[in-house]
């Protein structure tokens, strides 16, 4: 007979101590909780044990003799009253929110819904009594050990260069990676992958969601798939499809290999919503455990969720136990697996209370005071679909933010839009107008031109319109405002002239990104010739459309990116820890000087001239022994002869230029700037 003891309310989840397992589940409104044990195949329920103790809303018991590998789930009793936000239904097996590893895949069936699926009015109020156990993945008890072995690289923010990538998509078509490990964590640690990351000079890889996620029913029925993974089913468990070995150690081994190579690992995390959707979605975990506690309800009508995310629901991060769950998840990934940072999807939502978004939200305070997390890189996506849903620059010190304005203005500038020179200069200088308050730093701005959501760099210069027909939504999904320019025809062309222009434009975008103050983020595959055929919303394309195409790799562009990242790392003038001021330093030079193409300081009228698309900028380091960097920029469609500005005390030497085929025409006094071109000079101290 199994020995059952009182156990402890903390830690939550299933915790093995060498002799048995402590089960602890939070549900403030439940009347009873039962843990259900399954056989190793996860098919047959072999035992049920009631968790008889409840401490501060946490139900708990200790079961002696349970070993790692045990499959389990929960059934939770309580009132069925959807009108009041109560959706308890003990016919539904529920996944442990703290599950560390999952067994099996979700199989879609109407039994997964807490209510009766029927085409009648108020069907969501009628309880469904079918058992859902055989359709739901089971949680697996694991041995809670620290898996990483190596120290973290601890790259300083000013020297950070981020590479946004998808675990599967980055490696599925890499020709030098063994076929059997492609698409997994193991592939990220392959020497061929690490060699490429070194060649392009990135310091951190930011992975799209790796938490276990659910395949949307409507996509499965269309024979598509949720590729990006923004549909979390378990915040403590990895997506099983990304593990070649099936063992959790594979993740830690990959992180260790990247750390040994000097590369940090940042996770894109989705704590704003879950996979359970709106009030009509399935009952898989939180909804059946305690819907009122875990989710934000529509004010005044708890029957409905407050859909601040556009995904049907929003986690109630103001609830202390929900906040604790998020914190426990973050700490686990940082300590057990050695993760170096987190990018928070729709971070506005997790910072909302009953009055809307606030940078003083308790969750932000909790992260920033935590002795583990306050040493991690914390990056916010500063928008959602709720009221006041764009708050760029509003997050507290300690957070960096995806700078959507940088993306938009930089695209507009290089595609020839008039009247954006002043805005472009502000974004080029780390957007100090947005971030230079409350002791924030230039690294508060994460700059990007492309990201997973939108056109790739190749498509940005090849398409004027989105082409999302393969998504099965009649090309209605995805953004319509792409600020792109196809340079002539739509899509691929055999015109050498147009292809050369497109290649130059790509170099202009990449050079701008890597010269800008703030933190650059590159999209994986942009250094190759990766196209999605004009699809700007490849969230459901787990195939050749969404995967990085290594077969068309552009070695010239790869080398160019490597040269630019080396310049960024080498010269402190462009990878600064402080905002530019324009004031003269101790050796008589301003940290930044903006010149017109006549070589004179820009005037107010010239900044406001809508036809002005050219300028020169000189960056100078605080250290007088360091080189200056002088950048000549011409986004106009005609050649411009620029006068060399005053660079007294420095000798100018060309480092890199974006025209592919040019004999740089420079004298001691002038430099001819090709149409749509950028030139970088090192000013060596004399």
N, C-alpha and C positions, 0 to 999 in steps of 0.2 A: 504493500500500500504506500502510495506516495506521501512523503512528509511535506506538509504545507505550513509555512510560517507567516507571521505578520508581514515581514518584509519592510521596505522603505519607500517613501514617496519620491526619493531622489537617489540616483539619477533616473530620469524618465527613460522609457524604452525597456528593452530586455537586456539585463546586465548579468553576464556570467562571471562568477567569482572562483571557479575551480571546482565547486561542489554542486552548484545549482544556479538557478537564474531568478533574479528579482524582476518582476513585471510591474511597471508603473505607467498608468495612462491617465491623462487629465481629462475630466469631463465634469464640469461644474453642475450641469443640469440633469445628469443621468441618475437613475434610481438603482442601477446595478451594472456591473461589467463582468464579462466572462472571457477568459482566454481560451482559445480553441487550438489544440495541438493536432498536427497532421503528420502523416507518414512521410518518408523521404521523397516520395514522388509528388507530394503536395495534393494528392487526389482524395485520400480518405481521412476523414476526421476521426481521430483515435481517442481523444480525451477532451473533456471540458472541465475547467476549473474556475470557480467563481472567485473574483478578487474581492474579499470581504472587508478589507480595510480601506477607508477613505480619509485622507488627510488633506485639508485645504483644497478639496476638489480633485485630488489625485488618488486614484484607485490603485491599490498595490497588494501584492502577495509575493512570497518567496517559495519557489517550487524546487525542492531538493531533487537532484538526480538528472535534471535537464542539462543537456550538453550542447556545445556549439554544433550547428547544423540542423537543429530542430526547427521545423517549419511551424508557423503559427499565425493566427489572426485574432480579431476581437469581435464579440457581439455585445452591443450596448443597449440596455433597457432604459426606457423613459417615455415621456408622453409623445404621441403622434398628434401634433397640432400645427400643421404648416402655416395656418393663419397667424399663429403667434411665434413663428420661426422655429418651432420644435419639430425635428424630423427623425426621431428615434424609431428604429425598426430592427428588432433583433433577428429578423429573418435574413438580414444582410450581413455577410462577413465584411469586416473592416480592416484596412491596412493600418498597421501601427505607424503613426506619424514619425516615430523615431527609428523605424526599420533601417538597419545598416546594410542589408543585402536582400534582394528579392529572388524568389523562385518562380519561374514561369512567366508567361505573358498574359495580359488582359485579353479575354475573348469576349467580343461584344455579344450581349444578349439582353433582352428586355428585363430579365431578372436582376440586372445590375441597378435598376432604378428603384428608389424607395416607394414610388407611387405606381399606380397601374397605368401602363402606356395604353391610352385609348383616346379615340377622337370624340371625346365628349367634353362638355363644359366642366371646368374645375376638376379635370381628371387628376391634377397634381395633388388634390386633397385626399384622394382615395389610396389607402395603404396597400402596397403589393406584398403578398405573403410568400412569394416564391423564394427559395434559398439561392443565394448568389455565390456560394462558396466555390463551386467548381469553375467559375468564370474569372475569379479574381486571383492575381498573383499572391503568393504567401510570403510573409516576412521570414527571415532566417536569423536565428541566434548566432552571433559571431563572438569570437574572442577579442575583447577590447584591448588591443595592443597598439603601441606607437609603431608605425610601419617604416617611416623614413629613417635614413641612417646618416645622411649628409647635412651639413649646415646650409642655410639659405644664402644666396649670393648677396642679398641686401644691396641691390643697385640703388644709388642715390636718384631721387626723382629727376633732377636736372639732366641726368645722363640716360634716362629711360627712353627706349624706343619700342613701342608696342606693335605686335603683329596679331591681328584678329583672325582666328582660324576656327574651323570645325574639325573635331577629332577625325571623323570619318571622311569628310569631303577633302581635307588637305592631303590625305595619304592614299585614298582609294586607287588613284591612277598614277602613283609615283612609280616610274619604271624600274628603279633600283631597290625598291622595298619588296621583300618576299611576299608572294601572293597571299599566303595564309595569315599574315598579320595585318594586311592593309585594312584601314578603317578602324583600327583599335589604338588603345593607349600604347601598346607595344610598338606600333609603327612610329609613333612620335619620338620614341627613344632610339630608333634605328640610326646607325651612323650616317646613312645617306641623308636622312632628314636633318639631323643636327649639323651636318656639313653645310647644307643649304642655308640653314638659319644663320650659321656663322658667316657664310659668304655675303649675305645681304645685311648683316650687322645688327640684327635686332637684339634687344636685351630682355624682352618679356613676350611670352606668347599668351594671348587672351583667348580662352576657349569658349565657344558657344556652349549653352547649357549641357552639363554632363550628369546632372541629377536625373534619376530614373523618371521618365516621362511617359505619358499615355498617347497612343495613337488615336486621333479623333475619328469618331464613327463615320462622319460624313466623308472624310478623306479615304478611309478604308473602303467605303462603298463605291467611291470613284476610282478605286485602285491607285490611289496616291498615298503619300505618307507624310506625317509630320516630321520634316527633316531637321529643322532648326532646334526643336526640343523645348520651346517655350510653353510647356504644358505639364508642369511638374506633378509627379505622383508620389515622390518620396524625397525629402530634403536631406536625408542622411545617407541614401543609397545611390551608387552610381548606375548609369544606364548600362544594363547587362550586355547590350549589343556592342558596346565599345571595349569589352574585355575579351581579349583573345584566349587567355588562360581560364577565365571564369573566376579568378581569384582576386581579392581586393589588393593583394600585394603588388599586382601588376601596375596599379595606379601609382603607388609609392615608388616603385622601381623606375617608372617613367619620370616622375618628378625628380628623383635623385639623379637620373642621367642628365636631365636638363639643367639641374643645379650644378652638376659637375662641369657642364659646358658653359656655365656662367649665365644661364637663361632662367629668368623667373617665370612662374606660372600663375596666371590670373584667371579666375573663373567668372563667367557670366552667370549670375544667379537670379532666380525668379521668385522672390518672396512677396510679390505684389498680388498674385492670384494663384489658384491651383487648377488642376485638371477637371474639377467637378462641375465647372460651368455654372449656369444660373440655377434658378429654382427648379427648372425642368431637366437639369443635368443628372448624371448617375450619382449614386451613393456609394462611394468607394472608401472613404476614410473620414476626414474632418466633418463632413456634412452629417454623417450618421453618428459621430462621436459626440458632437456638441455644436451644432450649427450656429446657435446664438453667440457662443463665445468665440469661435474661430473666424467668423465672417462678419463683414460690415453689412448690416441690413439697411434697406431703404428707409430713411427717416419717416417714422409714423406708420410704416407698413412692413412689418418684419416678414411677411410672406415672401417678399422679394429681396434679392441681394442688391446692394448698391454697386452698380457696374461701372466703377471708376476706371477700369482697365480696358474695356472693350472686349473682355474675354469671359464675361458673365458674372464674375465675382471679384471681391477684394478681401484679402486677409485683414483681420481686425488687429493691426499691430499695436493699437493702444491698450489691448488687453494684456496684463502682465504675463500670463502663461503663454500667450502667442508670441509676445516679445521674447520670452525666455526660450521658446522653441527655435526661433530664428538665431538667437545668440548662441545656443548650444550647437546648432548646425554649423554656423560659421567657425566657431572655435574648433569643432571636430575636424573640419577640412583643413584648417590652418595647422593643427597640432598632429593629428594622425597621419595626414598625407603631405604636410609641408607646403600647402598652398600659400603663395606670397601676397595675394590680393584678390579683390572681388569687384566686379562691375555689376551694379544693381539695376536690373531691368525695371523700367517705369518707376524710378526711385521716388517720384513725387507721391505715388500711392502709399508707399510705406511710411511716408512722413506726414500723412493726413490724420487729423483728429476730427472731432465732431464739427469743428469750425473751419476745416480745410487744411491746406498744407502749412506747416510751420517748421522752420529750421531748428526750432527748440524741441522737436519731438523726442520723447524719451528713448526711442530706439537709437536715434543718432547719438544722444548722450551716452547711452550704454556702450555703443561701439567705440566711441572716442575715449572713454575712460578705461576700457578693458585692456589689461596688460598684454594680451596676445594680439587683439585686433587693432589696437592703436599703432602697432608696428607694421601692419599690413597696408598695402596700397588700396584705398577705398575710392571707387569711381562711381558717380551717380549718373544715370540717364535722367536729365532734369525735366521730364514731361510725362503726362498721361492724358487720358481723354476726359477727365473730370473738369469741374469748374476751375478756372484759373490754371489750366493744365500745362502751362509753359513757364518755368521758373528758372531759366538759365542764370547762373550767378548767385542764386539764393541759398545754396547749401552752406552748412557751417564750415569754418576752417577745419582742415583735416580731411575734407572730401575734395576730390577732383571731379570735374563734370565733362561729359561729352558736349563739345561745343558745336551745336547744330548751326549756329550763325557763321562759324568759321567755314564749315562745309559750303553753305549757301553762297556766301560772299566770294569765296575763293573760286568757286565754279563760275559765278557771274563775271568776275574780273577776267578770267582767262578765256571765257567765251565771248568777250568783247562788249559786255554791257557798259553803257555810258554812266558816268556819275557815281562810280563806286570806289574810286581810288582812295578816298579818305577812309571809308569803311574797311577796305582791304588792308590799309596800313595798320588800322587798329587791331584787326584780327592777326596780322603778321607779327604784331608786337604783344602777343599773349592776351589780347582783349582786356587790357588793364581797366578799361571803362566798365567792365562787368565784374572783374574779380579783385581789383586792387583795393579791397576794404577788409577790415577786421583781421589784419595781419595775414591775409592769404598771399600765396606765392604764384609765380608764373605757371607752376605745374598744376594749378587749379584748373587750367584749360587743357583738356585733351583734344587736340586738333585732329581732324580727319577730313578727307575729301570723299572717300568711299567707305562703306561699311557693309556688313552682311545684308542689311535692309536697303535695297536700292541697286543702282547700276554698279557693275564692276568698273574699274578704270578704263578697260578696253571698250566697254559699252558706253561709257560716258562720252567718249570721243567718236563713237560710231553710230549712235542712235539719237534722234530727236524725240521719239515717242517710245513708250513702253510696249512690249510685245509679250503679254502674259497669257496668251491663248491656252498654253499647255496646263494652266492651273485650273481649267474647267469652270471659270467664272465669267466667260465671255469678255475677257480683258477688262473687267470692271474693277478688279482688285489692284492694289499697289498704287503708289503715288503718281499723280499726273504732272506735278510740277517738279521736273528733274533738273532744271537749269543745265541741260546738256546741249552739245552741239556735235552733229555728225560729220562736220567738215566737208559736207557735199552730199553724197548719197546716203541712204539709210542702210546700215548693215555693212557686210563685207564688200570689198571692191578690189578689182585688179589694178586700179590706177596707182602707179608708183608715186605720183605726186601727192595724192590724197593720203596714201598710207604713210608717207614721210611726214606730212603735216600732223597726222594723228600721233605718230611716234614722238614728234616734238612736243605736242600738247601733253602727252603723258609725262614726258620728262619735266615739262613746266610745272605740272601739278605736283609731282613727286619732289622736285627740287624746292618748290615753295613750302611744301609740308615740312621738309627736313631742315629748312632754314628758319622756320618760324619759331619765335619764342613760345614757350609752353611745351607740351608733350605731344610728339607725333604718334599717330596710330595708322598703320598701313593695313589694308585688307589683303589677306592671303591670296596669292595668285595675281595680284596687280603687277608684281615684278616679272611675271611671265607674259603670256598673251592670253590670259584667261577671260573668256566671254561666256555669258549666259544667254546669248542670242537675243539680247534686248529685254530679257525677263528681269524686272526690277523687284520681284517679290517671290523669290525661289524657295519660300518656306516649305513647300510641299513637293519639292523636286529632289528626292533622294536618288539621284541618277546622274547621267552625264551633264545635265543642265546645271545642277547644283554643285557637283564635284569640281575641284580644281583640275584643269587640263594641263598636264605637264608636257604633253607631246608637242605643243606649239611654243615651247619656252623660247623667249627672246633673250639670248645671252647678252646682247648689248644692254638691254634694260636691266638685267640682273646685275651686271657689272656697274651700271650707272647708280643703282640703288646702293650697292656696296660702297662705292666712292662717296656718295652723299652721306651715308650713315657714319663713315669714317671721318668726314669733315665735321659732322655734328659733334661727334665724341671728342675730337681733337681740340676744337677751338671753343674756349670758354665764352667768347663773345656772343655765340649764338645758343649756347646751352647754359643759360644763366639761372642762378638761384634767386635773383631779385628782379623786380620789374624795372624796365627802362625808365629813366627820369628825364633824359635830355640835358641834364646838368653836367657841367664839367667836373672831371675827377681830379685827383691830386697831380696828375701829370698833364693837365691842361686840355684833355680831350673829353668831349661829351660821349656818354655811353651809346648814344644813337644820334645820328644826324640824317635828316631827310633832305635830299637835293632834287631839284628839277634837272632836266636833261641839259640845261645850260651850265650845270655844275654849281649853281647857286642854291642857297637855302630856299626851300619851298615857301611860297607866300600863301596867305589865306585864300586869295583869289585862285591860285593854281590848284589848291586842294579842292576847291569847289567847282572847277572847270569840268563840265560833263564830258568834254572831248579829250581830257588829259588821261592817258592810259599808260604813261611811262614815268619812271622815277629811278633814283639812285638812293641807296641807303647804306650808311656806314655804321657797323657795330664795333664798339671798342670794349675790351675787357677792363675790369678794375685793376688787373695786374699789368703794369706798364711793360713787363717783359713779354706779354702775350701778343700774338698777332691780332690785327684788326681784320674784319671781314667786310668787303665792299661788294654789294649786289646791285647789278644793273638789270632793270626790268623793263621790258617793252611788250605790253599786251595788245598793242595796236596792229593793224594789218599792213602797215608800211614800215620801211626802214627808217630808223631814227639815228642821226649822228649826235652822240652825247659828248659833252665836254667833261673831261676828267675833273672831279671836284678836288678841292684842297685836301690832300692827304699828307700834309707835312709830317715828317718823322717816320714815314712808312714807304716802302718800296712795293709796288703792286705786281703780283705775279698771278697769272690765270690758274685757277684750280679746276674749274669745270664749266661747261656751257651746254645749253640744251639743243642748239641746232646740230643736226647729225653731220652735215657736210658743209663746212664753212672754213674759210681761212680768215680767222679773226682779224679784222682791220682796226688796228690800234696804233696810235702814235703816243707821244708823251702827253698830248693834250686832248685827244679825241678817241672815241671808240664807236664804231658803227654797229648799231644794234639791229639784228635781223628782225623781220616781222615776227611777232609772237615768240619772244625768246628771252632767256635769262642767262646771265653770266655771273660767276662767282670768282672774286679775286681775293687772294690773301694779301693783307698789308703787313709786310715784314718790318719790324722795328729796325730803323737804321742806327 
